Amino acid sequence: MSPALLQLLGHPLEAWKTRGFISQLVHPEDLDRLLEAWGAVARTEEPQTLEVRAVSAEGRLVRLAVELNAIEPSPDGAGELVGTVCVLAPPLQPSRLSLKRAGPPELVAKLRETLDGLPSPAWMVGGDLSIDWCSPAQQGHSAEVMLCAAARASDPQGWAAAHRQALRGETVGFDFATCGRAWRCQVGPLKDAEGTIVAALGVATDVSDLDEVARELTRTQRLHEELIDAIDGIVWETDASFRFTFVSKQAERLLGYPIQQWMQEPDFWLKHLHPEDRDWASAYCLKSAMECRAHEFEYRMVAADGSSVWLRDIVTVVSEGGIPRQLRGIMVDVTAQRRAREALEHTVSLLRATLDSTADGVIVLTPDWHVTAFNGRFQELWDIPDSLLEGRDGRVLSEHMRSRLENAEQVHLRTQQLLASPELEGVDVLELRDGRILERHSRPQRLGDTIVGRVWTYRDVTVERRAQAESERLLREAQEAIRVRDDFLSIASHELKTPLTPLKLHLQVLKHRMASGQPVPAQHAEKALAQVARLSGLINDLLDTSRIQAGRLELRHEPVSLREIAHEVLADLRTVSPQHTLEYEEPDEPLLIQGDRGRLAQVLVNLLENALKYSPTGGTIRVCVERDGAQALVSVSDSGIGIPPDQKAHLFERFFRARNAPISGFGGLGLGLYICRDIVERHGGRIWVESEVGQGATFRFTLPVLEAEAHAPTGLAATPPETAPHPR
Ligand code: ADP
């Protein structure tokens, strides 16, 4: 119960609290209407206002304005109506306004007119805080009801204080709510013509809708702010001179500078750009802005802690009539991406470098012949022009490589085989037309469990292959040398032993005869001597060979006549071999040679002995000594077993014996011709052989004739044929 109401009606407070007091208070004619309205408010929760007549303690009828409000159901959603607020107030009429203190009647009339025309409820309160006047009911709520409600429901003390302040000359505002609406009150002093405060004038404005709009605005603004702050980047705006007019909160988190610094520090952006990016980034941004062009670029800024932060800046330009007014954009932190990209680029270039520094040529192809990768060595090995690699077409390259191959068909078949079975691995040898040999390895390229292509590597193995062939040859030669040595040992021991048996026999016969006093036949001594001569010949050959090997075979250098030497040698031989016919064509000049008589004779003897030895069935041995230009030419021909063509080249080598020279009956160590060649060559001449198997052989050698005796050529063709083996 408000004290004002108690005072107005005069009933004691206890009376109000007794049950059924309302039916005593309200005029019987109005009671039903009131109860009915009360019931409706309880049902519908819609507020109602009505007027009733009440009976005061003195029995006076007092008109009351009643406002019924449902007390809100509890917010826990139980929905139960809690109660009803009943506001009872005297329905003050505008006619009650006593504006006599406001001045002359015309002024009062004017004031009333103005106040009555106000769209909002207004009231006037006198010095005793009594309501002097209130405007007609507005929007279904009478001003006085609202004033009471405000006094009661919101802040009675505050309400009174506000009006008192107004009466003291201040303007005071306060808010309150009633009937589901929000109101804003302004109370100020009302002065008369002399400036004396005569009343407090209050005006209430329904701000329910305004509040809603303001709340909505605030809500939207907050939403936007939240959105902007949630963006993982700095949302910003600058004026045309790059001064920040807005920067979102992320700026502080990303770079560590307070927002105020962004906004207040002149040239903040420029100053905090990374020194390496400052010039180009600012120039680029300025140019784009001048051209009113939206742009996007990446640069570094230096954060407050000194670290570099990579930002991707997406900028739009707000312009008017072609003149930039504002820049707006978002800076996104791309440091992590940049670092990842840099790491990736580093890895890729490392791989590239590794691939390029591989000694092998490498190419990687997808199953549909696309070139995924290749290295410089591959291009170099196959001599591939850059233009061929442009299309990255494996087929084009394959054609090019095929044209370089010697064994193209074989390689092609093998390649097809490998391509048909993706799992297959293979190593092949490729012979190139230019003589190089490449080793090709082919393996599937796997990504996890999937085969995504094929890796082909090429290695130039020409040198290795040649070295291998060379070492194989050397091995063969070494084996051959071992065989020759073994043969030599067996032949040498055989050859050395052979003369010993007859020698021993003859010597025993001689000893026996001498002991028994019998005459000693000369033939035994001669035969013994012949075996000794044979033995010493073999030993001499061995000694000569080792001297030649050691470079110690000494030669005399004196003018000797070749005709004479030949003559003497042949004279000795005529008696030795009676079953052979010996023909000798003698030169008509002595043919002087600067040399060693004994050694030259040794050459001729050796050739003659061979001729005899290798023509076992007899036949003619022809010896010809003649001049051929500045050379003396000596030829010894026989009609014996001849020499197989492939053996001719080796005849003059140490220990070499042609395979058609059987050991028995043709004894020899394979040293004679070797010694001959050395002697002839050291005299400045050459020695060679012409022969067919079974057709005999002709050995020839030349020697330079001494200058003093040199004649013009005799016309005899004795130049060694081009194809003749040419011992060195
Ligand atoms: P040797 O006769 O002691 O074996 P040589 O060096 O004199 O050694 O001869 C080497 C080889 O040359 C002989 O073993 C023989 O196979 C072959 N040869 C030499 N002279 C003749 C020839 N006149 N006819 C056929 N083969 C010959």
Residues whose N, C-alpha, C, O or C-beta is under 5 A from the ligand:
A	BS01	ADP	N610 A611 Y614 G640 I641 G642 I643 L651 F656 R657 A658 A661 G667 G668 L669 G670 L671 G672 L673 Y674 A697
